[in-house]
Amino acid sequence: MTTFVDRVELHVAAGNGGHGCASVHREKFKPLGGPDGGNGGEGGSVTLVVDANVTTLLEYHHSPKRKAQNGKPGAGGHRTGSTGDDIVLPVPDGTVVLDKQGNVLADLVGHGTTFIAAAGGRGGLGNSALASARRKAPGFALLGEPGEARDIVMELKSVADVALVGYPSAGKSSLISVLSAAKPKIADYPFTTLVPNLGVVTAGDIVYTIADVPGLIPGASQGKGLGLEFLRHVERCSVLVHVLDCATLEPGRDPLSDLETIEAELAQYGGLEDRPRLVALNKVDVPDGQDIADLTRASLEERGYRVFEVSAASRSGLRELNFALAGIVAEARAAKPIAESTRIVLRPTAVDDAGFTVTEEDGAYRVRGIKPERWVRQTDFSNDEAVGYLADRLARLGVEDQLWKVGAHEGDTVIIGPDENAVVFDWEPTMAAGAEMLGRRGEDHRMESPRPAVDRRREKEKGRDAAEAEFLAFKALSSGRASAIDEGDDEDE
């Protein structure tokens, strides 16, 4: 049964935002009391949090799908829908989050570090929030946005100061068991260690962590054995310790050739060239072990290595090795830059940034931008008034003007949004919005109050005066025509 998992693929889905409500307040003698539709609730998010008590990703290996709660829709009476519950996923310290393409999304180091893996969708606005002086009773509301959904890969890279590397059965597990309180499995056959082991070591005032990874063999960087699968656990270490077996009985093996093989595999893996190295000549307590150590020590020191002769069984040389490692760890910690306090960085939008782009693609015009794409997701296309509201927003943003500038003509295909969830329509610059069914775009005469009686009286007076003036003008015209006829009769006579 699997008890240690350091790499999982996880599908995370945030909650959808609740839809806004389109409602009109009604009561006796007041059938149209104004819009009172509430907003939808926000969808829940999926958040990763580093927990010091978690040491493996085993939980997500068995249940790789996680979804947060959806937000509730709004209701009449200005009632806002409830917010969906977030999902908090505890992960070990040192977890790296990647997308399916291998791009690093987050490197979670330090207890309490958080990362939002999938953000919840926004709740839609109710018609109460959409009301304005020109649109007094909107007959529509905005839809809630869908929450983010994606596949991520989580890899655990142990946060250890010291890493022990070497051939299988070189004695790495035995060393970590006597240097720390860790209790790894120890046996006299290769590949006893199947998972990384971590231990905490104390040397005077310095406390550091030490990691033991499964043994490396030739070809480990190409996937042979278990080394490549777990080499990621040594990437964060401050110092590498080559544990060389001085009592091996395998033909063709000796401490120098083992060192060269391990270094070649580390070079193939990459990223560890700058780490200081120490050499621990292990098992010097067995027969011929001390002799082999004496023969190879000078050659190793000529290559620039600090060499320690140790024995996990007799515990000889462990104190010197322990304090040497503590000194290197202390120097590495002192060389790290001091973490600055959190600063708020303001990055204002450029003055020439319209917030969207319009590009021509295969005879069509694609509109991309955060606002246009979000507005499209929030629009109920079964409601003509909602479509008109979308047209108003796009026009105010300048989308129509930009379409003219890039050469679009009436009837051309316009696409808003990415390929997988795009809205396609034929562009009509003078297209009437749904609100025009009620009058001019954006106006709503249903909620207009009756005009005062004094205004109606003035209009009556103006109408009467206009009628009298028209009558007098007609009478004068008629009299003029009669005079002309009489004069003509006289001339004929």
C-alpha positions as CSV (number, residue, x, y, z in Angstrom):
1,M,0.0,0.0,0.0
2,T,1.3,3.4,-1.0
3,T,2.2,5.6,2.1
4,F,4.3,8.3,0.5
5,V,3.3,10.3,-2.6
6,D,5.3,13.4,-3.7
7,R,3.6,14.1,-7.1
8,V,-0.1,14.2,-7.9
9,E,-2.3,15.6,-10.6
10,L,-5.3,17.5,-9.2
11,H,-8.4,18.8,-10.8
12,V,-9.7,21.9,-9.0
13,A,-12.9,23.7,-9.7
14,A,-14.1,26.9,-8.0
15,G,-17.8,27.6,-7.3
16,N,-19.9,29.5,-9.8
17,G,-21.3,32.9,-8.8
18,G,-25.0,33.2,-8.1
19,H,-27.3,34.9,-10.7
20,G,-28.7,38.3,-10.0
21,C,-32.5,38.6,-9.5
22,A,-34.8,40.7,-11.7
23,S,-37.7,41.7,-9.5
24,V,-40.1,44.6,-9.1
25,H,-41.5,45.7,-5.7
26,R,-45.3,45.5,-5.7
27,E,-47.9,46.4,-3.1
28,K,-51.4,47.8,-2.9
29,F,-51.8,51.1,-4.9
30,K,-48.2,50.8,-6.0
31,P,-48.0,48.1,-8.7
32,L,-44.6,49.3,-9.9
33,G,-42.7,50.2,-6.7
34,G,-39.3,50.0,-8.3
35,P,-36.7,47.3,-8.8
36,D,-35.7,45.2,-5.7
37,G,-33.8,42.3,-7.2
38,G,-30.7,41.3,-5.1
39,N,-27.2,40.4,-6.2
40,G,-26.0,36.8,-6.5
41,G,-23.4,35.4,-4.0
42,E,-19.8,34.9,-4.8
43,G,-18.6,31.4,-5.6
44,G,-16.2,29.6,-3.3
45,S,-12.4,29.4,-4.1
46,V,-10.0,26.5,-3.9
47,T,-6.9,27.5,-1.8
48,L,-3.7,25.6,-1.1
49,V,-2.1,26.3,2.3
50,V,1.2,25.0,3.7
51,D,0.7,23.0,6.8
52,A,3.7,21.9,8.8
53,N,1.8,18.8,10.0
54,V,1.4,17.5,6.4
55,T,4.3,15.6,5.0
56,T,2.9,13.8,1.9
57,L,0.4,14.4,-0.9
58,L,-1.2,11.0,-0.3
59,E,-4.7,12.4,0.4
60,Y,-4.9,14.0,-3.1
61,H,-3.6,10.8,-4.7
62,H,-6.8,9.0,-3.6
63,S,-9.2,11.9,-4.3
64,P,-7.9,14.0,-7.1
65,K,-11.0,16.1,-7.7
66,R,-11.9,19.1,-5.5
67,K,-14.8,21.5,-6.1
68,A,-15.8,24.5,-4.0
69,Q,-19.4,25.5,-3.3
70,N,-21.5,27.7,-5.7
71,G,-22.9,31.0,-4.7
72,K,-26.6,31.3,-4.2
73,P,-28.8,33.5,-6.5
74,G,-30.2,36.8,-5.3
75,A,-33.9,37.2,-4.4
76,G,-36.5,40.0,-4.4
77,G,-36.6,42.5,-1.5
78,H,-32.9,43.4,-2.1
79,R,-31.8,40.0,-0.7
80,T,-28.3,39.0,-1.7
81,G,-27.4,35.4,-2.2
82,S,-25.1,33.7,0.2
83,T,-21.4,33.2,-0.6
84,G,-20.2,29.7,-1.4
85,D,-17.8,28.1,1.0
86,D,-14.1,28.0,0.1
87,I,-12.1,24.8,0.1
88,V,-8.7,24.9,1.9
89,L,-6.3,22.1,0.9
90,P,-3.3,21.6,3.3
91,V,-0.1,20.8,1.5
92,P,3.5,20.0,2.7
93,D,6.1,22.6,3.0
94,G,8.1,22.8,-0.3
95,T,5.2,22.0,-2.6
96,V,5.6,23.3,-6.2
97,V,2.4,23.9,-8.2
98,L,2.6,23.6,-12.0
99,D,0.1,23.6,-14.8
100,K,-0.3,20.8,-17.4
101,Q,2.4,22.4,-19.6
102,G,5.0,22.3,-16.8
103,N,4.9,26.1,-16.0
104,V,5.5,26.9,-12.3
105,L,2.4,28.6,-10.8
106,A,3.6,28.8,-7.2
107,D,6.4,27.6,-5.0
108,L,4.9,27.1,-1.5
109,V,7.7,27.3,1.2
110,G,7.0,28.3,4.8
111,H,4.2,27.5,7.1
112,G,1.0,29.3,6.3
113,T,1.9,30.2,2.7
114,T,-1.2,30.3,0.5
115,F,-2.0,30.1,-3.2
116,I,-5.5,30.4,-4.8
117,A,-5.5,27.5,-7.2
118,A,-9.0,28.3,-8.6
119,A,-10.8,31.6,-7.9
120,G,-14.6,31.6,-7.4
121,G,-16.9,33.3,-9.9
122,R,-18.4,36.7,-9.3
123,G,-22.0,37.0,-8.4
124,G,-24.3,38.7,-10.9
125,L,-25.9,42.1,-10.2
126,G,-29.6,42.2,-9.6
127,N,-31.8,44.7,-11.4
128,S,-31.8,46.9,-8.3
129,A,-28.1,47.5,-8.7
130,L,-28.5,48.1,-12.5
131,A,-31.2,50.8,-12.1
132,S,-30.2,54.3,-13.1
133,A,-31.9,57.6,-13.9
134,R,-32.4,56.6,-17.5
135,R,-33.1,52.9,-16.8
136,K,-35.4,53.0,-13.8
137,A,-36.8,49.5,-13.8
138,P,-34.5,47.1,-15.7
139,G,-36.3,44.0,-16.7
140,F,-33.1,41.9,-16.5
141,A,-30.3,41.0,-14.2
142,L,-26.7,39.8,-14.8
143,L,-25.7,36.2,-14.6
144,G,-23.1,34.9,-12.2
145,E,-19.7,34.1,-13.6
146,P,-18.5,30.5,-13.7
147,G,-15.7,29.7,-11.3
148,E,-12.2,28.7,-12.6
149,A,-11.6,25.1,-13.3
150,R,-8.2,23.6,-14.3
151,D,-5.8,20.7,-13.8
152,I,-2.7,21.3,-11.8
153,V,0.3,19.2,-10.9
154,M,1.7,19.3,-7.3
155,E,5.3,18.2,-6.7
156,L,6.9,17.9,-3.3
157,K,10.5,19.1,-2.9
158,S,11.7,18.5,0.6
159,V,12.9,21.6,2.4
160,A,16.2,20.1,3.8
161,D,19.5,21.8,4.5
162,V,21.7,18.7,3.9
163,A,21.1,15.9,1.4
164,L,22.8,12.5,1.5
165,V,23.5,10.9,-1.9
166,G,25.1,7.7,-2.9
167,Y,24.7,4.2,-4.2
168,P,22.1,1.9,-2.8
169,S,23.2,0.2,0.5
170,A,25.9,2.8,1.0
171,G,24.7,3.4,4.6
172,K,22.7,6.7,4.1
173,S,19.7,5.5,6.1
174,S,22.0,4.3,8.9
175,L,23.7,7.7,9.1
176,I,20.5,9.6,9.2
177,S,19.2,7.3,11.9
178,V,22.1,8.0,14.2
179,L,22.5,11.7,13.4
180,S,18.8,12.4,14.1
181,A,15.7,10.8,15.6
182,A,14.4,9.6,12.2
183,K,13.7,5.8,12.0
184,P,14.1,4.8,8.4
185,K,14.0,1.2,7.2
186,I,17.4,-0.3,7.3
187,A,18.3,-3.7,5.7
188,D,21.2,-5.4,3.9
189,Y,19.8,-5.4,0.4
190,P,19.7,-2.7,-2.3
191,F,16.9,-0.1,-2.6
192,T,15.8,-0.6,1.0
193,T,14.9,3.1,1.0
194,L,11.9,3.7,-1.3
195,V,10.9,7.1,-0.1
196,P,12.9,10.2,1.1
197,N,13.6,10.3,4.8
198,L,13.9,13.6,6.8
199,G,15.5,14.1,10.1
200,V,16.3,17.1,12.4
201,V,19.9,17.4,13.6
202,T,21.2,19.5,16.4
203,A,24.9,20.7,16.5
204,G,25.4,23.2,19.3
205,D,23.1,26.1,18.8
206,I,22.4,25.2,15.2
207,V,19.5,23.0,14.2
208,Y,19.2,21.8,10.6
209,T,17.4,19.2,8.6
210,I,18.9,16.3,6.7
211,A,17.4,14.3,3.9
212,D,18.1,10.8,2.7
213,V,16.9,9.9,-0.9
214,P,16.8,6.5,-2.5
215,G,20.1,5.3,-3.9
216,L,21.4,6.4,-7.3
217,I,22.7,4.0,-9.9
218,P,24.3,4.6,-13.4
219,G,21.6,5.9,-15.7
220,A,19.4,7.4,-12.9
221,S,19.2,10.7,-14.8
222,Q,17.6,8.8,-17.7
223,G,15.0,7.1,-15.4
224,K,16.8,4.0,-14.2
225,G,16.2,2.9,-10.6
226,L,14.5,5.3,-8.2
227,G,17.0,8.2,-8.1
228,L,15.5,10.4,-10.8
229,E,12.0,10.2,-9.3
230,F,13.3,11.6,-6.0
231,L,16.2,13.8,-7.0
232,R,13.9,16.8,-6.8
233,H,14.1,16.4,-3.0
234,V,17.7,17.5,-3.0
235,E,17.2,20.7,-5.0
236,R,16.7,23.0,-2.0
237,C,19.6,21.7,0.1
238,S,22.6,23.9,1.1
239,V,25.2,21.1,1.0
240,L,25.5,17.6,-0.6
241,V,27.2,14.7,1.3
242,H,28.6,11.9,-0.8
243,V,28.2,8.7,1.3
244,L,30.8,6.3,-0.2
245,D,30.8,2.6,0.8
246,C,34.2,1.4,1.8
247,A,33.1,-2.1,2.4
248,T,31.4,-3.0,-0.9
249,L,31.9,-6.5,-2.3
250,E,30.6,-5.7,-5.8
251,P,33.2,-6.1,-8.5
252,G,34.3,-3.0,-10.3
253,R,33.2,-0.7,-7.6
254,D,35.3,1.5,-5.3
255,P,34.8,4.9,-3.5
256,L,36.4,6.9,-6.4
257,S,34.4,5.3,-9.2
258,D,31.2,5.6,-7.1
259,L,31.8,9.3,-6.6
260,E,32.4,9.8,-10.3
261,T,29.2,8.0,-11.2
262,I,27.1,10.0,-8.8
263,E,28.6,13.3,-9.9
264,A,27.8,12.4,-13.5
265,E,24.2,11.7,-12.7
266,L,23.9,14.9,-10.7
267,A,25.3,16.9,-13.6
268,Q,22.8,15.2,-16.0
269,Y,20.0,16.2,-13.7
270,G,21.3,19.8,-13.4
271,G,20.8,22.7,-11.0
272,L,23.2,21.4,-8.3
273,E,26.6,22.5,-9.6
274,D,26.9,25.4,-7.1
275,R,26.3,23.3,-3.9
276,P,29.3,22.6,-1.7
277,R,30.2,18.9,-1.3
278,L,31.5,16.8,1.5
279,V,32.6,13.2,1.4
280,A,31.7,10.7,4.1
281,L,33.8,7.4,3.8
282,N,31.3,5.1,5.5
283,K,31.7,1.6,7.1
284,V,35.3,2.1,8.2
285,D,34.6,-0.2,11.2
286,V,34.3,-3.3,9.0
287,P,37.4,-5.3,7.9
288,D,39.3,-3.7,5.1
289,G,37.1,-0.7,5.3
290,Q,39.6,1.4,7.1
291,D,42.3,0.3,4.6
292,I,40.2,1.4,1.6
293,A,39.5,4.7,3.3
294,D,43.2,5.3,3.8
295,L,43.9,4.6,0.1
296,T,41.3,6.9,-1.3
297,R,41.4,9.8,1.2
298,A,44.4,11.5,-0.4
299,S,42.9,11.3,-3.9
300,L,39.6,12.8,-2.7
301,E,41.4,15.7,-1.0
302,E,43.4,16.4,-4.1
303,R,40.1,16.9,-5.9
304,G,39.1,19.5,-3.4
305,Y,36.7,17.5,-1.2
306,R,36.6,17.6,2.6
307,V,36.7,14.0,3.7
308,F,35.3,12.4,6.9
309,E,35.8,8.8,7.9
310,V,32.6,7.7,9.7
311,S,30.8,4.6,10.9
312,A,27.1,4.5,11.7
313,A,27.7,1.3,13.7
314,S,30.4,2.5,16.0
315,R,29.4,6.2,15.6
316,S,33.0,7.2,15.0
317,G,33.6,10.5,13.1
318,L,30.0,11.5,13.3
319,R,30.6,14.5,15.7
320,E,33.1,16.0,13.3
321,L,30.8,15.5,10.3
322,N,27.9,16.9,12.2
323,F,29.6,20.2,13.2
324,A,31.1,20.6,9.7
325,L,27.7,20.4,8.2
326,A,26.3,22.8,10.7
327,G,29.0,25.3,9.9
328,I,28.2,25.2,6.1
329,V,24.4,25.5,6.8
330,A,25.0,28.5,9.0
331,E,27.1,30.2,6.3
332,A,24.4,29.5,3.7
333,R,21.7,30.9,5.9
334,A,23.8,34.0,6.6
335,A,24.4,34.6,2.9
336,K,20.7,34.6,2.1
337,P,19.2,38.1,1.7
338,I,17.1,39.3,4.5
339,A,13.4,39.1,3.6
340,E,12.0,42.6,3.2
341,S,8.7,43.6,4.7
342,T,5.7,43.5,2.4
343,R,5.4,46.5,0.2
344,I,2.3,47.5,-1.7
345,V,3.2,48.2,-5.3
346,L,0.8,50.3,-7.4
347,R,0.8,49.8,-11.1
348,P,-1.7,52.3,-12.7
349,T,-3.1,51.5,-16.0
350,A,-1.4,53.2,-19.0
351,V,-3.3,56.2,-20.4
352,D,-3.5,54.6,-23.8
353,D,-4.7,51.2,-22.5
354,A,-8.2,50.7,-23.8
355,G,-8.7,47.5,-21.8
356,F,-9.3,45.4,-24.9
357,T,-7.9,44.5,-28.3
358,V,-9.5,44.0,-31.7
359,T,-7.6,41.8,-34.2
360,E,-8.6,40.3,-37.5
361,E,-8.4,36.5,-37.7
362,D,-9.4,34.7,-40.9
363,G,-11.9,37.3,-42.1
364,A,-13.5,37.7,-38.6
365,Y,-12.7,40.3,-35.9
366,R,-11.9,39.0,-32.4
367,V,-12.4,41.2,-29.3
368,R,-10.2,40.2,-26.3
369,G,-10.1,41.9,-22.9
370,I,-11.1,41.3,-19.3
371,K,-14.1,43.5,-19.4
372,P,-15.7,42.5,-22.7
373,E,-15.2,38.8,-21.9
374,R,-16.7,39.2,-18.4
375,W,-19.7,41.2,-19.7
376,V,-20.4,38.5,-22.2
377,R,-20.4,35.8,-19.6
378,Q,-22.8,37.8,-17.5
379,T,-25.3,38.4,-20.2
380,D,-28.6,36.5,-20.6
381,F,-28.9,36.3,-24.4
382,S,-32.5,35.2,-24.1
383,N,-33.4,38.7,-22.8
384,D,-33.5,41.4,-25.5
385,E,-33.1,44.1,-22.9
386,A,-30.0,42.4,-21.4
387,V,-28.5,42.2,-24.9
388,G,-29.2,45.9,-25.4
389,Y,-27.4,46.6,-22.1
390,L,-24.4,44.6,-23.3
391,A,-24.4,46.7,-26.5
392,D,-24.5,49.9,-24.5
393,R,-21.5,48.8,-22.4
394,L,-19.4,47.7,-25.4
395,A,-20.2,51.0,-27.1
396,R,-19.2,53.1,-24.1
397,L,-16.0,51.1,-23.8
398,G,-15.1,52.0,-27.4
399,V,-15.4,48.6,-29.1
400,E,-17.5,49.9,-32.0
401,D,-15.1,52.7,-32.7
402,Q,-12.2,50.3,-32.6
403,L,-14.0,48.0,-35.0
404,W,-14.4,50.9,-37.5
405,K,-10.7,51.8,-37.1
406,V,-9.5,48.2,-38.0
407,G,-11.7,48.1,-41.1
408,A,-14.8,46.2,-40.0
409,H,-18.0,46.7,-42.0
410,E,-21.6,46.1,-41.2
411,G,-22.4,42.4,-41.3
412,D,-18.8,41.2,-40.6
413,T,-18.3,38.4,-38.0
414,V,-17.3,39.6,-34.6
415,I,-16.0,37.1,-31.9
416,I,-15.8,38.0,-28.2
417,G,-13.8,35.8,-25.9
418,P,-11.5,32.7,-26.2
419,D,-12.1,29.9,-28.7
420,E,-13.6,27.5,-26.2
421,N,-16.2,29.9,-24.9
422,A,-16.7,32.6,-27.5
423,V,-19.8,34.6,-28.6
424,V,-20.1,35.0,-32.4
425,F,-22.4,37.5,-34.0
426,D,-22.8,39.6,-37.1
427,W,-21.9,43.2,-36.4
428,E,-24.6,45.8,-36.9
429,P,-23.3,49.2,-35.7
430,T,-26.8,50.7,-35.5
431,M,-28.4,47.7,-33.9
432,A,-31.2,48.7,-31.5
433,A,-30.8,47.5,-28.0
434,G,-33.6,45.7,-26.2
435,A,-34.3,48.8,-24.1
436,E,-35.4,50.6,-27.3
437,M,-38.6,48.7,-27.3
438,L,-39.5,50.9,-24.4
439,G,-38.3,54.1,-26.1
440,R,-34.8,55.5,-26.7
441,R,-32.0,53.2,-25.7
442,G,-31.5,53.2,-21.9
443,E,-34.8,55.0,-21.1
444,D,-37.8,53.4,-19.4
445,H,-41.1,55.3,-19.5
446,R,-42.9,52.8,-17.3
447,M,-41.5,54.4,-14.2
448,E,-41.9,58.0,-15.2
449,S,-44.2,60.0,-12.8
450,P,-47.2,61.9,-14.2
451,R,-46.6,65.6,-15.0
452,P,-48.0,68.2,-12.6
453,A,-51.4,69.7,-13.3
454,V,-49.9,73.2,-13.8
455,D,-47.8,71.9,-16.7
456,R,-50.9,70.4,-18.3
457,R,-52.8,73.7,-17.9
458,R,-50.0,75.6,-19.5
459,E,-49.9,73.3,-22.4
460,K,-53.7,73.7,-22.8
461,E,-53.3,77.5,-22.8
462,K,-50.5,77.2,-25.4
463,G,-52.6,75.0,-27.5
464,R,-55.6,77.3,-27.3
465,D,-53.5,80.3,-28.2
466,A,-52.0,78.5,-31.1
467,A,-55.5,77.5,-32.3
468,E,-56.7,81.1,-32.1
469,A,-53.7,82.4,-34.0
470,E,-54.2,79.8,-36.7
471,F,-57.9,80.8,-37.0
472,L,-57.1,84.5,-37.3
473,A,-54.5,83.7,-39.9
474,F,-56.9,81.6,-41.9
475,K,-59.6,84.4,-41.6
476,A,-57.2,87.0,-42.9
477,L,-56.1,84.8,-45.7
478,S,-59.8,84.2,-46.7
479,S,-60.5,87.9,-46.6
480,G,-57.6,88.6,-48.9
481,R,-58.7,86.0,-51.4
482,A,-62.3,87.5,-51.4
483,S,-61.0,91.0,-52.2
484,A,-58.9,89.7,-55.0
485,I,-61.9,88.0,-56.5
486,D,-64.0,91.2,-56.3
487,E,-61.3,93.2,-58.0
488,G,-61.0,90.7,-60.7
489,D,-64.7,90.8,-61.4
490,D,-64.5,94.6,-61.7
491,E,-61.7,94.3,-64.3
492,D,-63.7,91.9,-66.4
493,E,-66.6,94.1,-66.4
